[in-house]
Amino acid sequence: MAAGIVVVVAVTLILASRDQAPEVQIAKAKRESLSASISCNGKVEPIDPFIARAQFATFIQKVEVTEGQSVHKGQVLLVLDAGTQKTQLAKARADLLTAQEQLRNALAGGPPDQVAQLDADLSKARIDLADLQKKQEELQKLVAAKAATQDELDQNTSKLAQENVTIEMLKQKKATLATQASVSQQSAQLAIEEQQDLIQTLQGYVRSATVTSPLDGTLYSLPKHAGDYVQVGEPLAQVADLHHVRVRAFVDEPDLGVLAPGQTTEITWDGLPGYVWSGKTESVPKQVTMLAVRSVGEVLCSVKNDNLKLIPNVNVDVKIQWTNQDSVLVVPRGAVHGDPPNYFVFVMDNDDTLHQRAIKLGIANPTEFQVVAGLDEGDRVALTGDVALRDGMSAHPVEAGQR
């Protein structure tokens, strides 16, 4: 009789203790597809943009477009004041003609009128010399025959000598003119090259004064207005095809090891909540740089922008999916305890008692871990909550999400 009473009391105490066991949320280890990703920030950039820059310092004469509009190939964007350059171009062309005339004269041996005059004078002197030489021979015969005087012969001899002097002087003048022409030829050739280079430069300036789009695209930057003064090299307009853009993602150094080209990316922008743009990683960074206090690698991502709503230079959020595995065993993050590599969970057995069990983890996403060892599909694991979990404790299981 006494023994029976003891048994009843013991059973009553056990049942009472069970009624006082805390409620613990549980979840089952299950198999599903799991993607692991890296989240970071980034900046949108155009791909192969056209950036028009001022080729010379001047004022903007007029602007034909507005920022943000679509433009087509060959469309005039703005016009610069090139009046000074046009005046300089006209003078350079006139100077080129002068230099070319000087070169022609130099190649001809000197100015044509001077060369012609010298040739004519030299030809006449040679004819006169021939006549005097002929007369000299005749006078010499006449003097020998006593038909002419010695004085007549001496006078002709003097004229003959003077004519030889005249011919030598003309030859020297022609040689001097030729020497001067040779020097003038080099000078003229140099002047021609200088003027041709100047003309080419000025023509480029004049052409660049009318800024046109070289492609069909979007005018995403127009920092200047009509009447503004611009310095050499200042950007005037920027155009790109924004149907595809590039995002420069700044990935923290510890996450760089899992990156590879071709990984799926998702881009979001606070300026347009609800929009998601998809893309792929293009390259893996070869170095890290400092970004404020962060050590990051710059990952370039090619992004589709069919709606043209993602504009250059905006700051965006980037999610790079670096792996996607099918039918892996997963548990909620809230069920996992410990520090790497020593992780464990609390498994609930059939009599609702918790037992600590070591596990090994694989990939993870923001809500789940892959379990590669230590659990089987269907095992019930306890989730962290208000109750401190411990090995061997009893608990009332409550399916996660049902409390």
C-alpha positions, 0 to 999 in steps of 0.5 A, a space after each residue: 500500500 505504501 509502495 503504491 502511494 510512492 509510485 503515484 506521488 512520483 508520477 504526479 511530480 514528473 507530470 507536474 515538472 513536465 507541465 512547468 517545462 518552458 516552450 521552445 520554438 523548433 524547426 526541422 532540418 530540411 533540404 532546399 536550394 541555397 544561395 550565398 551572396 555578398 552585399 556591398 555598396 557600389 557606384 554606377 558608371 557608363 560603358 564607353 562614354 563620349 566625353 566632349 572637352 573644350 579644345 581651347 579656352 572660349 565662351 559657350 555660344 549656344 546650347 541645343 539640348 537639355 541634360 537627360 534627353 536622348 540624342 542621336 548620332 550627329 546631333 548638335 549638342 552645343 556650339 563654342 565661340 570660335 571667332 578668334 580661331 577662324 581669324 587666325 585660320 585665315 591668316 595662317 592660310 595667307 601665310 602658307 601661300 606666301 611661304 609656298 611662293 617663296 619656296 617656288 622662287 627659291 627652287 627657281 634660283 631666286 625671284 623670277 624677275 631678278 633671275 630673268 634679268 641676270 640671264 638676259 644681261 649675261 646672254 647679252 654680255 656673252 654676245 658682246 664678248 664674242 663680237 669683241 673677240 672677232 673684232 680683235 682677231 680682225 684688228 690684229 690682221 689689219 695692224 699686221 697689214 698696216 691697215 689699222 693702228 695699234 691704238 685701235 687694237 689697244 682700245 678693242 683689247 681694253 673693251 674685251 677685258 672689260 666685257 670679261 669683267 662684266 661677265 664674271 660680275 654677272 656670274 657672281 651675282 647669279 651665284 650669290 642669288 642661288 646661294 640666297 635661294 638655297 637658304 630661302 628654300 630651307 626657310 620657306 620649307 620650314 615656314 610651310 610646315 609650321 603653317 600647315 601644322 598651325 592650319 591643321 590645329 586651327 581647323 581642329 579647333 573650329 570643327 570642335 567648336 560645334 560639339 555633336 554626339 558620335 552615337 545614339 544615347 543619353 546625354 547624362 551630363 551637361 555641366 555648362 550653359 550658354 555664356 559660360 567661359 570654359 578652360 582647355 580640357 573642361 568637360 562640356 557634355 557626356 553621352 553614353 548608351 545607358 541600356 547597359 551600364 557598369 557598376 563598380 562594387 566595393 567589396 570588403 577584403 574578407 569577401 574577395 576570395 569567393 568572387 569570380 567572373 560571371 556571378 549573378 548580381 542584383 542592384 538596388 537604388 534608394 532613389 527608386 525603391 522596388 526596382 531591381 537590376 540584374 547583371 554579372 560580375 566582369 572581373 576579379 580585383 587584383 589589388 585592394 584599396 582604402 575606401 574611407 576606413 575600409 579595405 576593399 576590392 573594386 569589382 566591375 559588374 555589367 548591368 542591364 538597364 533597359 528601362 534607363 532609370 539607373 543613371 551614372 554616378 549614383 550610389 547603389 546597393 549590390 548583392 553578388 550571388 557567389 554560389 547556388 546549391 540545390 538540395 542541401 540540408 539547411 537550418 535557421 541561423 537562430 538554431 546555430 551556436 558557437 564560434 568557428 569552427 566549433 558550431 553546435 545545435 540543440 536537437 529535440 528527441 522524441 521525449 521532448 528533451 534537448 541534446 547538444 550536438 556538434 555540427 559542421 557548416 557550409 554556405 549561408 544566406 541571411 536566414 539559413 546555414 547549410 549543415 554538412 555534417 552532424 544532422 539528418 533531414 527531419 531532425 528538430 532543432 531548437 531556436 534561440 529565444 527568451 529561454 536559455 537552452 542547455 543540454 538535457 533540459 525538457 521543453 514544450 516544442 512549438 513549431 517556429 512561426 506558430 507562437 
